[in-house]
Amino acid sequence: MTAVPPQPTLTDGELTLRPWRDEDIDLAYGLADDEMARWFDFPGTPTRASLAEGVERWRALYADDRAVVNFAIELPGQPGPVGNVEVRRISPGVGSVSWTTYKPYRGQRVARRAVRLLVVYAFGELGLERLQAEVDPENRSSARVAIRSGFRREGLLRGGAVLQGERRDVVVYGLRRDDPAVDTLSGWTALMDSVLPKKRVIAHVVIRDLAGRVLLCKVSYKKDLELPGGVVEPDEDPASGALREMQEELGTTLPLEGVLAIDWLPRWEGWGDAIEILYDGGQYDASFIETLNPDGFEILNVSWYSVEELQGLVSPLNARRLPLLLAEPGVLHNLSDGSPIKQRPGDLPG
């Protein structure tokens, strides 16, 4: 078995990561506070004895083929550690990263700089291929450290941890060895894309007959009649999404003649908010309906409906907006939750 090399000392020219020393224990244990106890789920503020036990445990785990590498963080002019940072092997090639900064030294970018040093060490000397950090959604300072250290937000584990006896969610942040550096364009945009809001885009098609009625579908998953169309898939433009849905659901490839409305939809029944584009599917003779082939799975059948027939058959959203669209099909309607947006630029605050 290959001998484990001594734990190194790492530095960025000012901040230093080094192995824990026995004399660090007396200097550091009194700096622990309630914030640390909360996020690390300690039973109370860590004591000298618990820190001493922790240092011995870290040394033993380092000796065990570097299963855990825990560094004390040191700043020039300070008598002892200002925090610590750790990488723990959790599966082949994968390490879990955690960190803490003692209260007097928070707000000085200590954790961010320490994590960045640790990342270089973990991908280099330890040969790891992926690092991840698990952060409580309310621990915003740690979330900022993860993002500013290059970790992308990857997902939410609902009820993934117990904190102070309460079942809590956990946000997972990840970083791969082959990810582009965060100071490059592709690295920065990928990082920002992982944390910026994402809205669903929905593309529906409004098809009318010569009498001004609208084509609606009876669907298998709810009682309200619905317009043909659906959710746009990743990397698909909305118009293509509308055409794809029409082909899949009704077996038709009719052309789109423009946009009738753009509507913002608030959160509803477990869905996040969304942008919906309602396309003009054109106007046809009533017999057009005979050329359609509902898939029988999602779309059970289709029929024409007049404005007077909509109430009680469609959702409140469509009951608000379809009469507007059918009354003025030549106008681009700017809507919010199915109602016209009447605010003018001069009405905006500030």
Steps between C-alpha positions, in 0.01 A plus 500: 500500500635841401584721796282807541707818447502761775210746485626802304476872563326699226500875448377764258773738615307625802239250617645163603352153542705280732465194724355553846745539789435410863538863607223601255240336721523754783511787252203388291239326714372822660432651155220255422153653517130422465515548123746213468294285736190566290632412156717207610221366724715499812311436826637830630797732461806277443723457806875465531460126548289462185751697293789293640311182408436643156869573439596145600228357278614710203858381547390136511281536190783673314728208585230266365594567138385863533135408545458848651733797461420783739706820494522781751468837327763755598529874430810713554511671840241271659612279791311190391251353251228729364295203376539166331428331167462133422468250216359156579503211254143371460544267200777420250614827344244710688556726800266698725623849593406694813634811671452741785636840594509613862278799571771770542629424150179475300442741213866496395469242217685248717281200417492573128879523476546192714258294291673603179835385638343175612349440155842521333641255756207257471505487121879494487669310781196296606402422140129552558275555200197658665440713808165584653364704787164462672353824633178583683295739279484752785878501545546774243858585593612141432302498175694810392830334591411195289402705195794740525734202531376366165244242620184478291162457660385155389181424687288493812470194725162548663522399865855382442629577850394538861614822664430569867235227491323647195485337158662747261567539128855487368641680194776310319780696335747317277831558326672263257869496429432555128261794551624815324660748737259749653707792363429389141186591305368143479582433865332819622186458291459135603536600864245781470262279304495259795368762745298749295120459490362270234148551366300244312392601151163380376388518137128469422322543168172684447313357200171659394224402262323740263230562761761624749491191721819364658635145481532343847619158611353266759808372684549191715666665799253775603140604452565839336507515123839611369658660197724275290870534579707459814830553678803587287787255544862597580688642200178526299368831372137572598358490147661162436364382834148602402530322165644187661216487752244541222656215305526271802154571639286568195698367204511832315775734385296811426700826468514761773392846387652710779471566871167593656614547861785480744380414849679471835358228726557504878571190707211255493429154644867405544620662175748787510420817309519495122490698178235387253494587132167461323545456126246573228426166338279659236134485406340200327171359389322305773577177313871548577441314824440180301865502386632480855602177672503537881760267653241341731745508788544865592237644263171312509305710250471852356212735420412860415373734774356849486592773748160461665569132573840543669392581855515185711671297229845658512728615781447848649821599320361409156160641593671838546722508196333301221214751455762775461695305239193393305360854499824651369705230324702761313642656818804382698368470855744560787354314796570419862310197631254536215423870550631793295804681633390863501804652672681757286880557516442829683307314770800294607644578847820700528 
